[in-house]
Amino acid sequence: MRRISSTVGAVCDRAVTDRAYSIGNRFLMVCLAFVLAGATALGVSVQVRYATGQNVAPVFEGWEPNPDGTYSVVFGYLNRNYEEEVDIPVGPNNTIDPGNDRGQPTHFYPRRQRFVFKVVVPKDWDKERRVVWTLTSRGRTDQAKGWLQPEWELNDEVIAENSGGGVLAANNEPPSITVSPSQTVTLPNTATLTASATDDGLPKRSTRPGSSNSTSDPNLATNAAAVRRQAGVQIKWILYRGPAKVRFEPESSGPEVYGQPATVTSKVSFSAPGTYLLRAIATDGQLSSTNDVTVIVK
């Protein structure tokens, strides 16, 4: 596994560069010992970031009531790697209780991925009964247990804020998205997929607080998260399930056009035969929608 450099080295960088190479090496060791000893004395832990070699942990995000009286138990995950994408096929190492295969991902992107999939349970589901997602990778087993505890009920406001979208714009609805039908290709041919999304034009274009074009419009986002967000709807393709790597060209739609539909047509290349589930995600910066397409590669 490869570690990404931590902040300790930065403390000594200037001291090292001011001295000759041989002297600098000795000074660096003394400096590192001093910093680590000080951190230990203060009870401060030095966080090491791993690029590869770490496990994936499932996360229970909450639950949603459905119009038909059923409930959706929502899960995400934390891939503890900062760079490595991990594959865990459905089976003993990636299972849902009850049901084993309930639509969970098998391809895991780095770091925290929120609100990834939902497990629907019936309207008479025991509110104390758990839906358990178990993942085993790199010799470690983790479980996420979801149940219908009132405090864990989700709504659009909670989802927007936890996704980094800031305070939800009034009346904002998630985009709608359509994708190409399922298809079969033969290597080395590529698949051509199109995804299109429409939105309600919310949230409105954001500006920095105090800028000359700011207004009192309650839908005009001015919080820090929204300032970083571009206006409009955008689409991105991801590998959700599959036996090997895929490549999207392009991976996402171009710059968002405020208040206009978005469309992306991508060439998808595959590194091995098998059945792939590819997911298109449309987001307006606060709320998102997904649509999946199956590609069989021979």
N, C-alpha and C positions, 0 to 999 in steps of 0.2 A: 504494500500500500504506500502511496506517496502522500506526504503531509504538505499542506500549504503553509507557508511561513507565517509565524505568529508575530505578535507585536513586540516580543522581547528583543529581537534582533535590532529593531529600529532604534531602541534606546542607545545602542552602542555604535551605531553607524558612523556618526561624526567623529567619535574618538578614534575609531579604527582608521579612517581615511586620513587623519592628521599625522599618522605615524608611519614608520617604515613597515614593510610587510611582516618581518619577523617579530618586531616589537608589537605590532598590531595584533597578531595572533595571541600572544600572551596576554595583552591587555583585554582582548575580547573575552577570554576565558574568565579573567578576574571580574570583568563587568557583568557577565552573565551570572556568575556565582553570586555577586552582590544583589542583582535584581531579583533572582529567584529566592535568595535568603530573605530579602525584604518582603517579598510577596508572601512567603510562608509565614513570616512573623506577623504579618497583618491579616492573615487568614484569607488572602486573595489567591484564587486558583488561576492558572494560566490555561486558557482554552486553546486546544490544538484542533485545527480544522483539517479534516481528512478529505483528500480528493477522491480516493477510492478505498475499497476494502471494507466498508461499513455496511450495516444491515438496514432493512426497511421496517419501520414500525407503523401499524395501522392506527388511525385516529377516529374516534366517534365525534362527529360534528354537532349532532342534534337530530331532531325529528320534525316532520311537517305533517299536518293533517291534509288529506286529499278530499276533493269535492264529493267523491263517492262514499266517504266514510272510512276508507282505509287510511293507513299511515305509511309514511316513507321515513325510514331510518337512514340517515345520511352519514357517509364515511369519507374520509380523506386519508392522507398518509404523510409520513416524514421519511424521506430517503436521507439518511445521515451523511451521505456523500455530497460533496460540493461539486463534483464533476461527473461521476460515474452514473450511468443509467443501468438499472438492475432489472433482470427478467426473472419472474417466479411464476411458472405455469400453475393453472388451477389443478388442485390435487391436495395431497397431505400437507404441503408447504404453503398453500394458499387456498384456504377454505372458509366457507361461511356456515355457521350453525344457527338455524336449520337450512339445509338445501345444498350445501357444498358449493355449487356454481350459482351465484346470484348476480352475475354481471360485474363482478369486481375486475379491476385491471390486472394484467399480467406484466405490463411494461411500466417501470417506475422511473420517473424523471427526478433529477436531483432536488433535494431540499423539500420544503413544505408545499404540498399540493392540497388545496382545500376543496371541499364539496365535490368530490370526484364522482361518486355514484350513490344510488339509493336502493335500499332493499324495501320493497312494499310488503307490509304485513296486513292481515285482515282486520276488519272493523271490530271484531270481538277479541282481538289480541290482548292477552293478559298484560296489564300495564307494568307488572313487575318482571315479566319474562325478558330475558336478554337475547339480542341478536349479536352473535359473537363472530368477529372476523379474526382469524388466526393467520399470521405470517411467520414463516421460518426462513431465515437467510443468514449466511455467514455464522452458522452455529448458534444462533440466538432465536428464540421464539417469543413473539409478542402478540398480545390480544387486545382488541378494542371491543368493548361491550356496550351496546346501545340499547336503551329502553325508553319508555314513554314518560319519563319524569317531567313534570310540568315546567321546571326551570330550564329544560333543554329544548323547549319548543323554538323553532326557527321561524323567521319572517324575512322579508326582503331587506328591512333595515339592518338586521343583524348580519345577513349575508354580505351586503354592500360594505359595511364597515370592516368586517373581518377579512374581506378580500382586498382591502386597501383602497376602496373607492370613496371613502369618506361618508359624510352624511347623505343619505339617499335623497335625491331630488324628488319633490312632490309629484305624485302621479307617474313616476317612472316605471316602465314595464320592461322586462327583458326582451332582447331582439328575437325575431323568429328566423329560423334558418332551414334551408333545404339543401340537399346534396344529391349527387349523381346516384343512380341505382347501382346495386351490386353487380360485379363483373368478374370475368375470368380472363387471365392473361397467361402467356407462356414465356418463360425466360428465354432470352434476355429482354423481351419486350417490356415496356413500361405501361402503367395504367394512367389514364387521363381522368382526373376528377375535378368537378366544379362544385363549389359551394356558394350560395347566395344568401344574404341576410338583409332584412329590413328592420327599421327601428322607429320609435316614436319621436326621435329628435331630442330625447332627454337622456342624460342631463345636458343643459345648455352649456355653451362654450364657457370654459373657465378662464378667469384672469387672476393675476396676482392681487392680493389685498392692497388697496391704496392706489392702484393704477388708474390712469386717466379715464379708461372706459368701463370701470366698475360701476355697478348699479345696485339698487336695493332689491332687485329681483330675487326671491327666495330660492329659485332654481339655479342661480348663478353661483357655482361653487367657488369658494375662496379658501378652503382649508388646504393644508400643505399637500395632502395626498392628491387632491384634485388638481392642484397647480401642475403636478407632474403628468397628469393625464391629458392626452389629446382628445379633442372632441370628435364625436362620430362613432360609427360601429366598425369593428375590425374583426376579421376571421383568421383563425390559425388552425393548421392541421397538426395532429399528434398521432403517434402510434399508441393505440390503446391495448391491443392484444396482437400477438404474432410470434412466430418462431425465430425471427431474425431481424436485423436492422432494416429500416427503410429510409428513403431519402425523398423529401418533397422539394420540388423546384417550381415555383417558390413555396416557401413554408407558410407564408401568411399574405394577406391582402396588402395593398399599398397603403399610403397615408390615408387616414380616415377623412371622409368628406362629410362635413356636418350636415345632418338632415337628409342624406342621400343613401340609397342602398349600396351594399358592398358585395363584390363578386370576386372570387379568385379561382382560376383554373390552373391546376398543378399537374405536372408530370411526376409520377411516383415510381421510383425504381426499387427493386427488391433484391436482397442478397441471397435468398434461399427460397425454395418452394414451400408452400403451406397455405394455411388460411389466416388472413389478416383482418383485424377489425380496426379501421381507421376512424378517428373522431375529428369532426370539425367543430370548433368552438367559436361562437360569435359573442362579442362583448361590447357593451357601450361604455365601459370603464367602471360601471357599478354592478350591473347584473349581466348574466350570461346565459346562453342556451347552447345545447349540444345536439348533434345529429351524427349518427354512425353509418358507415358503409362497409360492407364485407367485400374483400377482394380475394379470390382464390388464385393462387399462383402455382402453375404447373412447371 
